[in-house]
Amino acid sequence: YLEMPESPMMSNGTHITNETFNGNISFNNVKFSYPTRPDFQVLKDFNLNIQAGQTVAIVGTSGNGKSTIAALLE
């Protein structure tokens, strides 16, 4: 499984803290393909709503898009 660090680092080198991030996260009807396989959709009409303060586990078999979802959250 993927465990996010206590204070995840953003791509610009800053850290996300509870003080700098609050609110909900929503994915609505997301479709996603990697550039190397444009004809294969990893995510098809994917929906996810996470409320502020909610803990969520994303589980599934290998190749079902868990790592892709985590990457999109970053």
C-alpha positions as CSV (number, residue, x, y, z in Angstrom):
1,Y,0.0,0.0,0.0
2,L,1.0,3.6,-0.3
3,E,1.4,5.6,2.8
4,M,1.6,9.4,2.5
5,P,4.2,11.1,4.7
6,E,3.2,13.3,7.6
7,S,4.1,16.4,5.6
8,P,4.2,15.5,1.9
9,M,6.6,17.5,-0.3
10,M,5.2,19.3,-3.4
11,S,7.1,19.4,-6.7
12,N,8.4,22.9,-5.9
13,G,10.1,21.7,-2.7
14,T,7.6,23.1,-0.2
15,H,5.7,20.9,2.2
16,I,1.9,20.6,2.6
17,T,0.8,21.1,6.1
18,N,-2.6,21.2,7.8
19,E,-2.3,24.9,7.8
20,T,-1.7,25.2,4.1
21,F,-4.2,22.7,2.8
22,N,-7.8,22.2,3.9
23,G,-10.9,21.4,1.9
24,N,-12.3,18.6,-0.1
25,I,-10.8,16.7,-3.0
26,S,-13.1,15.6,-5.9
27,F,-12.5,13.7,-9.1
28,N,-15.5,13.8,-11.4
29,N,-15.7,11.5,-14.5
30,V,-11.9,11.5,-14.9
31,K,-10.4,9.7,-17.9
32,F,-6.7,9.1,-17.9
33,S,-4.2,7.5,-20.3
34,Y,-0.4,7.5,-20.2
35,P,1.3,9.1,-23.2
36,T,3.1,5.8,-24.0
37,R,-0.3,4.0,-24.2
38,P,-2.8,6.6,-25.4
39,D,-5.3,3.9,-26.6
40,F,-5.5,2.3,-23.1
41,Q,-7.4,4.2,-20.4
42,V,-6.1,3.5,-17.0
43,L,-9.1,5.5,-15.5
44,K,-12.5,5.6,-17.1
45,D,-15.2,7.8,-15.7
46,F,-13.5,7.7,-12.3
47,N,-15.2,9.5,-9.4
48,L,-13.9,10.1,-6.0
49,N,-14.9,12.6,-3.2
50,I,-12.8,13.0,-0.1
51,Q,-14.1,15.2,2.6
52,A,-11.7,17.4,4.7
53,G,-10.2,15.3,7.5
54,Q,-11.4,12.0,6.0
55,T,-9.0,9.1,5.8
56,V,-9.3,7.0,2.6
57,A,-7.8,3.7,1.5
58,I,-7.6,3.0,-2.2
59,V,-7.3,-0.8,-2.7
60,G,-7.5,-3.1,-5.7
61,T,-5.6,-5.7,-7.7
62,S,-2.4,-5.0,-9.6
63,G,-2.9,-2.7,-12.6
64,N,-6.2,-1.1,-11.6
65,G,-4.9,2.5,-11.3
66,K,-4.1,2.9,-7.6
67,S,-0.7,4.4,-8.2
68,T,-2.2,6.6,-11.0
69,I,-4.7,8.0,-8.6
70,A,-2.0,8.7,-6.0
71,A,0.1,10.4,-8.6
72,L,-2.9,12.6,-9.7
73,L,-3.4,13.6,-6.0
74,E,0.2,14.8,-5.8
